[in-house]
Amino acid sequence: MHIFDELKERGLIFQTTDEEALRKALEEGQVSYYTGYDPTADSLHLGHLVAILTSRRLQLAGHKPYALVGGATGLIGDPSFKDAERSLQTKETVDGWVQSIQGQLSRFLDFENGENKAVMVNNYDWFGSISFIDFLRDVGKYFTVNYMMSKESVKKRIETGISYTEFAYQIMQGYDFFVLNKEHNVTLQIGGSDQWGNMTAGTELLRRKADKTGHVITVPLITDATGKKFGKSEGNAVWLNADKTSPYEMYQFWMNVMDADAVRFLKIFTFLSMDEIEDIRKQFEAAPHERLAQKILAREVVTLVHGEEAYKEALNITEQLFAGNIKNLSVKELKQGLRGVPNYQVQADENLNIIEILVSAGVVNSKRQAREDVQNGAIYVNGERIQNLDYVLGDADKLENELTVIRRGKKKYFVLTY
């Protein structure tokens, strides 16, 4: 299948500037293309993964990727579909974020092998040395205010207010395309659909300043069946950094996607062939309760982002927690699997009678409730049911001398730390 047709079938093309011309260019030979990533945090998240994997698909098809990290534009802030001005970061902070993001991108694109090996670029390399006067004369004169104000990303902010700093962002992104075209013959830019205005500023600058044609592909902003967006601005970010979102948490995220989304996400986020995905769809629809699509989705994405060992660890944590086999997990694995559950720091002189500690740790609201739960067999310490009202936690209950796991009922976990 032609790479353009595959991208369309997977639901990865939202808009293009000239589909026929772009298809022809991709058929005739190697195309150099770029995707930009502004360092607005120390990690990319799932919202970025769509463009990253689209870039990888094009590289696997023989085309040459340039990964641009916005060391300069990250200092300015993109206004696209933001309700308010971004907080400006220091150059030191942005530089640190640039390094982190460059490291993450190297996990997805091949920067070492072949004629189409990926190239990392930082737009601070050309913006850091250009003067304000030169930029206005050599770039700004090609953009009318009317053209800039016509962009949806700007129009939405006119009433509430937009600074000149963010207003000028689209020109900076346009200049990125111009520089990469001039220095590396980059003719295609890939980005999220919210970037359309900024990206077409680049094709406009190429046309007016160099009499050249540039192409744009936007990938859709991914939402679930309820319309909820994958992105840190929505407060539901799943980060690509394991310290911010553990492989286990990422595994659980994919395991919990709705049935209506599972097969569609297999097309977008995995490198399984369309035939393989069709086979999975048939099996999944025949027995949706077995959650085959979610299991394969979780396996493929966690392995892709964090590696096979991290996937196996996440799967093991899931299976052992589900079975209540706490002692089959290391403290390191427990910390990953129980991140975010209520945590209580036990004091050195604290009464460790099971009734007292259940109340002190906030597992239950009263001693009466604690006694009922213990007698009814609803309380587990490190996976073992405790029904003795006089039970006292001892050293044997401290896993690796660090923590004790209490479970109330089937799913409510609490962690005691020492």
C-alpha positions as CSV (number, residue, x, y, z in Angstrom):
1,M,0.0,0.0,0.0
2,H,1.3,3.5,-0.8
3,I,2.3,5.3,2.3
4,F,-0.2,8.1,1.7
5,D,-3.0,5.6,1.4
6,E,-1.9,3.8,4.5
7,L,-1.9,7.1,6.5
8,K,-5.4,7.8,5.3
9,E,-6.7,4.3,6.1
10,R,-5.3,4.6,9.6
11,G,-7.1,7.9,10.1
12,L,-3.9,9.9,10.3
13,I,-4.5,12.6,7.8
14,F,-6.8,15.4,8.8
15,Q,-5.8,18.1,6.3
16,T,-3.3,18.5,3.4
17,T,-2.4,21.6,1.3
18,D,-2.4,19.7,-2.0
19,E,-3.1,16.0,-1.8
20,E,-2.5,15.2,-5.4
21,A,0.9,17.0,-5.6
22,L,2.0,15.6,-2.2
23,R,1.0,12.0,-3.3
24,K,3.1,12.5,-6.5
25,A,6.1,13.8,-4.5
26,L,6.0,10.8,-2.1
27,E,5.8,8.4,-5.1
28,E,8.6,10.0,-7.1
29,G,11.4,9.8,-4.5
30,Q,12.6,10.5,-1.1
31,V,10.9,13.5,0.6
32,S,12.5,15.4,3.4
33,Y,10.0,16.4,6.1
34,Y,9.9,17.8,9.6
35,T,7.8,17.8,12.7
36,G,8.2,20.5,15.4
37,Y,8.0,20.0,19.1
38,D,8.0,23.0,21.5
39,P,9.5,22.3,24.9
40,T,6.5,23.3,27.1
41,A,7.3,20.6,29.7
42,D,10.2,18.2,30.4
43,S,8.4,15.4,28.6
44,L,6.2,14.8,25.6
45,H,2.9,13.0,26.1
46,L,0.4,10.9,24.2
47,G,-0.9,13.9,22.3
48,H,2.5,14.2,20.6
49,L,2.7,10.5,19.9
50,V,0.4,10.6,16.9
51,A,2.7,13.0,15.0
52,I,5.8,11.1,16.2
53,L,4.6,7.8,14.9
54,T,3.4,9.3,11.6
55,S,6.9,10.6,11.2
56,R,8.3,7.1,11.9
57,R,5.9,5.6,9.4
58,L,7.2,7.9,6.7
59,Q,10.8,7.1,7.6
60,L,10.1,3.4,7.3
61,A,8.7,4.1,3.9
62,G,12.0,5.6,2.9
63,H,11.5,9.4,3.5
64,K,13.9,11.5,5.6
65,P,12.7,13.0,8.9
66,Y,13.9,16.2,10.6
67,A,12.9,16.5,14.3
68,L,12.8,20.1,15.2
69,V,12.8,21.0,18.9
70,G,11.8,24.6,19.5
71,G,14.5,26.1,21.7
72,A,13.5,29.5,20.4
73,T,9.7,29.1,19.8
74,G,9.5,27.4,23.2
75,L,10.6,30.8,24.7
76,I,7.7,32.6,23.0
77,G,4.6,30.3,23.4
78,D,2.1,29.2,20.8
79,P,-1.3,30.8,21.1
80,S,-3.1,28.1,19.1
81,F,-6.5,27.4,20.7
82,K,-5.3,28.5,24.1
83,D,-7.7,30.6,26.2
84,A,-5.0,32.6,27.9
85,E,-1.4,33.7,27.4
86,R,1.2,31.0,28.2
87,S,3.6,31.6,31.1
88,L,7.1,32.4,29.8
89,Q,9.9,30.1,30.9
90,T,13.5,31.0,31.4
91,K,16.0,30.0,28.8
92,E,17.7,27.6,31.3
93,T,14.4,25.8,31.9
94,V,13.6,25.6,28.2
95,D,17.2,24.3,27.4
96,G,16.7,21.6,29.9
97,W,13.4,20.6,28.4
98,V,14.9,20.6,24.9
99,Q,17.5,18.0,26.1
100,S,14.8,15.8,27.6
101,I,12.6,15.9,24.5
102,Q,15.5,15.2,22.2
103,G,16.2,12.1,24.2
104,Q,12.6,10.9,23.9
105,L,12.5,11.4,20.1
106,S,15.6,9.3,19.6
107,R,13.5,6.3,20.9
108,F,11.1,6.5,17.9
109,L,13.1,7.7,15.0
110,D,16.3,6.1,13.6
111,F,19.1,8.7,13.9
112,E,21.9,6.3,13.1
113,N,21.3,4.2,10.0
114,G,20.6,4.7,6.3
115,E,20.5,7.5,3.8
116,N,17.2,8.6,5.3
117,K,18.5,8.7,8.9
118,A,16.7,11.3,11.1
119,V,18.3,14.6,11.9
120,M,17.7,16.6,15.1
121,V,17.6,20.4,14.8
122,N,16.9,23.2,17.2
123,N,15.4,26.5,15.9
124,Y,17.4,28.5,18.5
125,D,20.4,27.8,16.2
126,W,19.0,30.2,13.6
127,F,16.8,32.5,15.7
128,G,19.5,33.1,18.4
129,S,21.7,35.0,15.9
130,I,19.1,36.9,13.9
131,S,18.5,40.6,14.8
132,F,15.1,42.0,15.3
133,I,15.6,44.5,12.5
134,D,16.7,41.7,10.1
135,F,13.8,39.5,11.0
136,L,11.3,42.3,10.4
137,R,12.9,43.2,7.0
138,D,13.6,39.7,5.7
139,V,10.6,37.8,7.1
140,G,7.9,40.1,8.6
141,K,7.4,42.1,5.3
142,Y,6.0,38.9,3.7
143,F,3.1,38.8,6.1
144,T,0.2,41.2,6.2
145,V,-1.6,41.8,9.5
146,N,-4.9,40.9,7.8
147,Y,-3.4,37.5,6.8
148,M,-2.1,36.9,10.4
149,M,-5.4,37.9,11.9
150,S,-7.3,35.5,9.7
151,K,-5.8,32.5,11.4
152,E,-8.3,30.7,13.7
153,S,-5.7,30.4,16.4
154,V,-5.5,34.2,16.5
155,K,-9.1,35.1,15.9
156,K,-10.2,33.1,19.0
157,R,-7.9,35.3,21.1
158,I,-8.6,38.8,19.7
159,E,-11.5,39.5,22.0
160,T,-9.8,38.3,25.2
161,G,-6.4,39.7,24.2
162,I,-3.3,38.4,22.6
163,S,0.2,39.8,23.1
164,Y,2.5,40.8,20.1
165,T,4.8,38.0,21.3
166,E,2.2,35.2,20.7
167,F,0.8,37.0,17.7
168,A,4.2,36.8,16.0
169,Y,4.5,33.1,16.8
170,Q,3.1,32.0,13.4
171,I,5.8,34.0,11.6
172,M,8.5,32.2,13.6
173,Q,7.1,28.8,12.7
174,G,6.9,29.9,9.1
175,Y,10.5,30.9,9.1
176,D,11.4,27.4,10.5
177,F,10.0,25.8,7.4
178,F,11.9,28.4,5.2
179,V,15.2,27.7,6.8
180,L,14.8,23.9,6.7
181,N,13.9,24.1,3.1
182,K,16.8,26.3,2.3
183,E,19.4,24.3,4.2
184,H,18.0,20.7,3.9
185,N,15.5,20.8,1.1
186,V,12.6,20.0,3.5
187,T,9.4,20.2,1.5
188,L,6.8,18.7,3.9
189,Q,5.7,19.6,7.5
190,I,3.7,17.4,9.7
191,G,1.8,18.5,12.8
192,G,-1.4,18.5,14.8
193,S,-4.6,19.9,13.3
194,D,-4.4,22.8,15.7
195,Q,-1.2,23.9,14.0
196,W,-2.7,24.4,10.5
197,G,-2.5,28.2,10.7
198,N,1.1,28.2,11.8
199,M,2.1,25.5,9.3
200,T,0.5,27.2,6.3
201,A,2.4,30.4,7.3
202,G,5.5,28.4,6.3
203,T,4.1,27.4,2.9
204,E,3.1,31.1,2.4
205,L,6.6,32.3,3.2
206,L,8.2,29.7,0.9
207,R,5.9,30.8,-1.9
208,R,6.4,34.5,-1.5
209,K,10.1,34.7,-0.5
210,A,11.6,31.8,-2.5
211,D,8.9,31.0,-5.1
212,K,8.8,27.4,-3.9
213,T,6.0,25.0,-2.9
214,G,5.8,23.4,0.5
215,H,3.4,20.7,1.6
216,V,1.6,20.3,4.9
217,I,-0.1,17.3,6.5
218,T,-2.0,17.7,9.8
219,V,-2.8,14.7,11.9
220,P,-6.1,14.7,13.9
221,L,-6.2,15.7,17.5
222,I,-7.1,12.4,19.1
223,T,-10.2,12.2,21.3
224,D,-12.0,9.3,22.8
225,A,-15.6,8.4,22.0
226,T,-16.9,11.1,24.5
227,G,-14.8,13.8,22.8
228,K,-12.2,14.0,25.6
229,K,-8.8,15.1,24.3
230,F,-5.4,13.4,24.9
231,G,-3.3,16.3,26.1
232,K,-1.8,17.8,29.2
233,S,-4.0,20.9,29.0
234,E,-7.0,18.6,29.7
235,G,-5.4,17.4,33.0
236,N,-5.4,13.8,31.8
237,A,-1.9,13.6,30.3
238,V,-0.2,10.3,29.9
239,W,3.5,11.2,29.7
240,L,6.2,9.4,27.7
241,N,8.6,9.8,30.6
242,A,8.4,6.8,32.9
243,D,9.1,8.9,36.0
244,K,5.9,11.0,35.2
245,T,3.7,8.2,34.0
246,S,5.0,4.7,34.9
247,P,4.8,1.8,32.3
248,Y,2.1,0.2,34.6
249,E,0.0,3.4,34.5
250,M,0.3,3.7,30.8
251,Y,-0.6,0.0,30.5
252,Q,-3.7,0.6,32.6
253,F,-4.6,3.7,30.5
254,W,-4.8,1.6,27.3
255,M,-6.5,-1.3,29.1
256,N,-9.3,1.0,30.1
257,V,-10.0,2.7,26.7
258,M,-13.6,2.2,25.6
259,D,-14.6,-0.6,23.3
260,A,-15.7,2.0,20.7
261,D,-12.1,3.4,20.6
262,A,-9.9,0.3,20.9
263,V,-9.7,-0.8,17.2
264,R,-9.4,2.8,16.0
265,F,-6.5,3.3,18.4
266,L,-4.8,0.2,17.1
267,K,-4.6,1.8,13.7
268,I,-3.2,5.0,15.0
269,F,-0.8,4.0,17.8
270,T,0.6,0.6,16.6
271,F,2.6,-0.7,13.7
272,L,0.4,-3.8,13.3
273,S,-0.6,-4.3,9.7
274,M,-4.2,-3.4,8.7
275,D,-4.8,-7.1,8.0
276,E,-3.7,-8.0,11.5
277,I,-5.9,-5.3,13.0
278,E,-8.9,-6.5,10.9
279,D,-8.3,-10.0,12.4
280,I,-8.2,-8.5,15.9
281,R,-11.4,-6.6,15.2
282,K,-13.3,-9.7,14.3
283,Q,-12.2,-11.6,17.4
284,F,-12.8,-8.5,19.6
285,E,-16.3,-8.0,18.3
286,A,-17.1,-11.7,18.8
287,A,-16.1,-11.5,22.5
288,P,-15.7,-7.9,23.6
289,H,-15.7,-9.0,27.3
290,E,-12.3,-10.6,26.8
291,R,-10.9,-7.1,25.9
292,L,-8.5,-8.5,23.3
293,A,-8.1,-5.2,21.4
294,Q,-7.3,-3.3,24.7
295,K,-4.7,-6.0,25.7
296,I,-2.9,-5.9,22.3
297,L,-3.1,-2.1,22.3
298,A,-1.6,-1.9,25.8
299,R,1.1,-4.4,24.8
300,E,2.1,-2.7,21.6
301,V,2.2,0.9,22.9
302,V,3.9,0.2,26.2
303,T,6.5,-1.9,24.4
304,L,7.0,0.8,21.8
305,V,7.4,3.6,24.4
306,H,9.2,1.8,27.2
307,G,10.5,-1.5,25.9
308,E,9.5,-5.1,26.2
309,E,10.8,-5.6,29.8
310,A,8.8,-2.6,31.0
311,Y,5.7,-4.1,29.3
312,K,6.3,-7.5,31.0
313,E,6.7,-5.8,34.3
314,A,3.5,-3.8,33.9
315,L,1.6,-7.0,32.9
316,N,3.0,-8.9,35.9
317,I,2.0,-6.1,38.3
318,T,-1.5,-6.1,36.8
319,E,-1.9,-9.8,37.1
320,Q,-0.5,-10.0,40.7
321,L,-2.6,-7.1,42.0
322,F,-5.7,-8.5,40.4
323,A,-5.1,-11.8,42.2
324,G,-4.2,-10.1,45.4
325,N,-0.7,-11.7,45.4
326,I,1.1,-8.7,47.0
327,K,4.0,-10.7,48.2
328,N,4.8,-11.8,44.7
329,L,5.8,-8.2,43.9
330,S,8.9,-6.3,44.9
331,V,8.6,-3.0,46.7
332,K,9.7,-1.3,43.4
333,E,6.9,-2.9,41.5
334,L,4.4,-2.2,44.3
335,K,5.3,1.5,44.2
336,Q,4.7,1.5,40.5
337,G,1.4,-0.4,40.7
338,L,0.1,1.5,43.7
339,R,1.2,5.0,42.8
340,G,-1.6,7.4,43.6
341,V,-3.4,5.2,46.2
342,P,-3.8,6.7,49.7
343,N,-0.5,6.7,51.6
344,Y,0.0,6.9,55.3
345,Q,3.2,7.5,57.1
346,V,3.4,5.4,60.3
347,Q,4.9,7.1,63.3
348,A,7.5,5.2,65.4
349,D,5.4,5.1,68.5
350,E,2.1,4.5,66.8
351,N,-0.3,1.8,68.0
352,L,-0.2,-0.9,65.3
353,N,-3.3,-2.9,66.4
354,I,-5.3,-3.6,63.2
355,I,-8.3,-1.6,64.5
356,E,-6.3,1.4,65.5
357,I,-4.2,1.6,62.4
358,L,-7.3,1.2,60.1
359,V,-8.7,4.3,61.6
360,S,-5.4,6.3,61.9
361,A,-4.6,5.6,58.3
362,G,-8.0,6.6,57.0
363,V,-8.9,3.2,55.7
364,V,-12.2,3.5,57.6
365,N,-13.9,6.3,59.5
366,S,-14.5,4.6,62.9
367,K,-13.5,1.8,65.1
368,R,-16.9,0.3,64.8
369,Q,-16.5,0.1,61.0
370,A,-13.0,-1.3,61.4
371,R,-14.2,-4.1,63.7
372,E,-17.1,-4.9,61.2
373,D,-14.7,-5.0,58.3
374,V,-12.2,-7.2,60.0
375,Q,-14.9,-9.6,61.3
376,N,-16.5,-9.8,57.9
377,G,-13.2,-10.7,56.2
378,A,-12.9,-7.4,54.2
379,I,-9.4,-6.5,55.4
380,Y,-6.2,-7.8,53.9
381,V,-2.6,-7.1,54.9
382,N,-0.1,-7.8,52.1
383,G,-2.7,-10.0,50.4
384,E,-3.6,-12.1,53.5
385,R,-7.0,-11.8,55.1
386,I,-7.0,-10.6,58.7
387,Q,-10.0,-11.5,60.9
388,N,-8.4,-11.3,64.3
389,L,-9.5,-8.1,66.1
390,D,-6.3,-8.2,68.2
391,Y,-3.9,-8.5,65.3
392,V,-0.9,-6.2,65.6
393,L,1.3,-5.3,62.6
394,G,4.9,-6.4,63.1
395,D,8.2,-6.4,61.3
396,A,7.1,-9.4,59.2
397,D,4.4,-7.1,57.7
398,K,6.9,-4.6,56.5
399,L,7.8,-5.5,53.0
400,E,11.5,-4.9,52.5
401,N,11.2,-2.9,55.7
402,E,9.6,-0.1,53.7
403,L,5.8,-0.5,53.4
404,T,2.7,-2.5,54.2
405,V,-0.2,-2.9,51.7
406,I,-3.7,-2.9,53.2
407,R,-6.7,-3.8,51.0
408,R,-10.3,-3.2,51.9
409,G,-12.7,-5.2,49.9
410,K,-11.8,-6.2,46.4
411,K,-10.1,-3.1,45.0
412,K,-9.5,-0.4,47.6
413,Y,-5.8,-0.2,48.4
414,F,-3.9,1.7,51.0
415,V,-0.2,1.9,51.6
416,L,1.5,2.3,55.0
417,T,5.1,3.6,54.9
418,Y,7.7,3.5,57.6
